[in-house]
Amino acid sequence: MASCSWAENILQLLRKMNNFYLPGSRRSSCFRFEIEGAQVGWIPPHVASLLARYPDVFSPPHQGAVTLCHSLDSYEKRSEAVSHVVQALRQEPSLTCLKGWRDEKYSVMPRFADCPLMWMERAATSLFGVKRYGVHINGYTVSDRQEVCMWLARRSHTKQTYPGLLDNMAAGGLAAGVGIKHTLVKECQEEACVPAAIAKRARPVATVSYTYEDEEGVFPESQFVFDLELPLEFKPRIGDGEVQEFYLLPIDKVKELLATDDFKPNSAMVVLDFLIRHSYIDPDTGLWVFAKCPHLKNRLTALVLSLLSFQSHTIRTL
């Protein structure tokens, strides 16, 4: 069954993007990263061993946690001290994530609603398992016949991460001190040349959250998702060079591409959320078809665990 193959590929995507909480991950060997008693991340053991060189910044691991020294008692002190450490760690050949230095500051806090405790260079966040936030925009059109098509972007081959893969029409990380709506308008303008007047029509619809690990560290992320219905005559244009091409595709084609390796994984999660919310995945022929596939029946539990970790929550207000 073709539907079985599609569902199995989606299952693999969900597992990949939530592998930190699945059996076989490094979670049990990671240290909690704590500031003033609050957990703000996960530190892999090989990173913790490197941090031991900086006892004036990081306390030795204790009861499963690595903490910042209590003398670093302000936002500025914490940020500056950790920044110096991360700069020094750029000389470590094993820390490949630091080769993609961004000069972008990300806020560090236990929860999004909490006051930031410090900032950290974006490229270093995976070493500390610090949660990152972003904004993703589903740009789509509705024809006179009520046929829905979605605008997808092809990432530039010069991008540091996932070069050449399909992506949402516009997306970007949430920098320290910058708001969600400001980021939305900024990314729409810079990446797709969407005028601010149109971008501001985007509706906040969901957050998509997941946590995965790879050789570069731990990646807890939450994406604030917006749906933006675009005028039929509007066509996104390449702006800051992060995109090489835009495509307007029927939903069936988008669904097909979603289950391939041609999609940036976290953007695929956002599009999957769109398809589920707009009822483009049918219970009898879509994601739930795994129950009818003999070779997938034993993987029901794994799928349920993945779906529980793939958090899609409706946003009512921002």
Solvent accessible surface area in square Angstrom, and as a share of the most:
residue,aa,sasa,rsa
1,M,150,0.67
2,A,92,0.71
3,S,31,0.20
4,C,7,0.04
5,S,60,0.39
6,W,28,0.10
7,A,2,0.02
8,E,36,0.16
9,N,54,0.28
10,I,0,0.00
11,L,4,0.02
12,Q,94,0.42
13,L,23,0.11
14,L,0,0.00
15,R,79,0.29
16,K,110,0.47
17,M,4,0.02
18,N,1,0.01
19,N,46,0.23
20,F,0,0.00
21,Y,96,0.37
22,L,16,0.08
23,P,122,0.77
24,G,88,0.85
25,S,27,0.17
26,R,75,0.27
27,R,100,0.37
28,S,114,0.74
29,S,56,0.36
30,C,12,0.07
31,F,49,0.21
32,R,79,0.29
33,F,0,0.00
34,E,29,0.13
35,I,2,0.01
36,E,99,0.44
37,G,68,0.65
38,A,33,0.26
39,Q,65,0.29
40,V,10,0.06
41,G,5,0.05
42,W,42,0.15
43,I,0,0.00
44,P,0,0.00
45,P,53,0.33
46,H,71,0.32
47,V,0,0.00
48,A,6,0.05
49,S,73,0.47
50,L,21,0.10
51,L,2,0.01
52,A,68,0.53
53,R,136,0.50
54,Y,46,0.17
55,P,93,0.58
56,D,105,0.54
57,V,12,0.07
58,F,5,0.02
59,S,33,0.21
60,P,102,0.64
61,P,63,0.40
62,H,127,0.57
63,Q,149,0.66
64,G,35,0.33
65,A,5,0.04
66,V,3,0.01
67,T,36,0.21
68,L,6,0.03
69,C,21,0.12
70,H,143,0.64
71,S,80,0.52
72,L,22,0.11
73,D,87,0.45
74,S,35,0.22
75,Y,73,0.28
76,E,119,0.53
77,K,101,0.43
78,R,19,0.07
79,S,2,0.01
80,E,105,0.47
81,A,16,0.13
82,V,2,0.01
83,S,30,0.19
84,H,120,0.53
85,V,3,0.02
86,V,2,0.01
87,Q,79,0.35
88,A,46,0.36
89,L,1,0.00
90,R,99,0.36
91,Q,149,0.66
92,E,36,0.16
93,P,104,0.66
94,S,75,0.48
95,L,5,0.03
96,T,60,0.35
97,C,14,0.08
98,L,5,0.03
99,K,148,0.63
100,G,20,0.19
101,W,38,0.13
102,R,60,0.22
103,D,121,0.63
104,E,58,0.26
105,K,105,0.44
106,Y,8,0.03
107,S,20,0.13
108,V,0,0.00
109,M,21,0.09
110,P,49,0.31
111,R,165,0.60
112,F,81,0.34
113,A,96,0.75
114,D,37,0.19
115,C,109,0.65
116,P,59,0.37
117,L,36,0.18
118,M,0,0.00
119,W,53,0.19
120,M,3,0.01
121,E,12,0.05
122,R,51,0.18
123,A,12,0.09
124,A,0,0.00
125,T,0,0.00
126,S,3,0.02
127,L,2,0.01
128,F,0,0.00
129,G,1,0.01
130,V,3,0.01
131,K,67,0.28
132,R,44,0.16
133,Y,24,0.09
134,G,3,0.02
135,V,0,0.00
136,H,8,0.03
137,I,0,0.00
138,N,1,0.01
139,G,0,0.00
140,Y,16,0.06
141,T,5,0.03
142,V,36,0.21
143,S,31,0.20
144,D,134,0.69
145,R,201,0.74
146,Q,135,0.60
147,E,101,0.45
148,V,27,0.16
149,C,31,0.19
150,M,1,0.00
151,W,19,0.07
152,L,0,0.00
153,A,1,0.00
154,R,46,0.17
155,R,19,0.07
156,S,11,0.07
157,H,135,0.60
158,T,122,0.71
159,K,43,0.18
160,Q,108,0.48
161,T,57,0.33
162,Y,77,0.29
163,P,64,0.40
164,G,8,0.08
165,L,40,0.20
166,L,3,0.01
167,D,10,0.05
168,N,3,0.01
169,M,0,0.00
170,A,0,0.00
171,A,15,0.12
172,G,18,0.17
173,G,24,0.23
174,L,16,0.08
175,A,34,0.26
176,A,28,0.21
177,G,87,0.83
178,V,52,0.30
179,G,43,0.41
180,I,21,0.11
181,K,123,0.52
182,H,114,0.51
183,T,3,0.02
184,L,6,0.03
185,V,24,0.14
186,K,77,0.33
187,E,16,0.07
188,C,0,0.00
189,Q,80,0.36
190,E,70,0.32
191,E,16,0.07
192,A,0,0.00
193,C,32,0.19
194,V,1,0.00
195,P,65,0.41
196,A,28,0.22
197,A,76,0.59
198,I,22,0.11
199,A,0,0.00
200,K,142,0.60
201,R,144,0.53
202,A,10,0.08
203,R,121,0.44
204,P,41,0.26
205,V,11,0.07
206,A,1,0.00
207,T,23,0.13
208,V,0,0.00
209,S,9,0.06
210,Y,6,0.02
211,T,14,0.08
212,Y,25,0.10
213,E,24,0.11
214,D,53,0.28
215,E,142,0.64
216,E,53,0.24
217,G,0,0.00
218,V,0,0.00
219,F,16,0.07
220,P,15,0.10
221,E,10,0.04
222,S,8,0.05
223,Q,10,0.04
224,F,16,0.07
225,V,0,0.00
226,F,2,0.01
227,D,1,0.01
228,L,1,0.01
229,E,90,0.40
230,L,4,0.02
231,P,36,0.23
232,L,95,0.47
233,E,143,0.64
234,F,31,0.13
235,K,145,0.62
236,P,11,0.07
237,R,154,0.56
238,I,86,0.44
239,G,38,0.36
240,D,69,0.36
241,G,40,0.39
242,E,61,0.27
243,V,10,0.05
244,Q,69,0.31
245,E,84,0.38
246,F,27,0.11
247,Y,59,0.23
248,L,74,0.37
249,L,32,0.16
250,P,74,0.47
251,I,11,0.06
252,D,115,0.60
253,K,79,0.33
254,V,0,0.00
255,K,42,0.18
256,E,96,0.43
257,L,29,0.14
258,L,5,0.02
259,A,16,0.12
260,T,61,0.36
261,D,139,0.72
262,D,42,0.22
263,F,8,0.03
264,K,22,0.09
265,P,11,0.07
266,N,16,0.08
267,S,0,0.00
268,A,1,0.01
269,M,0,0.00
270,V,0,0.00
271,V,0,0.00
272,L,0,0.00
273,D,2,0.01
274,F,1,0.00
275,L,0,0.00
276,I,63,0.32
277,R,76,0.28
278,H,61,0.27
279,S,95,0.61
280,Y,76,0.29
281,I,9,0.04
282,D,67,0.35
283,P,88,0.55
284,D,92,0.47
285,T,79,0.46
286,G,1,0.01
287,L,2,0.01
288,W,104,0.37
289,V,1,0.01
290,F,17,0.07
291,A,57,0.44
292,K,117,0.49
293,C,1,0.00
294,P,108,0.68
295,H,113,0.51
296,L,1,0.00
297,K,113,0.48
298,N,146,0.75
299,R,74,0.27
300,L,87,0.43
301,T,94,0.54
302,A,20,0.15
303,L,4,0.02
304,V,66,0.38
305,L,80,0.40
306,S,0,0.00
307,L,54,0.27
308,L,129,0.64
309,S,27,0.17
310,F,12,0.05
311,Q,76,0.34
312,S,48,0.31
313,H,103,0.46
314,T,104,0.61
315,I,24,0.12
316,R,223,0.81
317,T,114,0.66
318,L,93,0.46
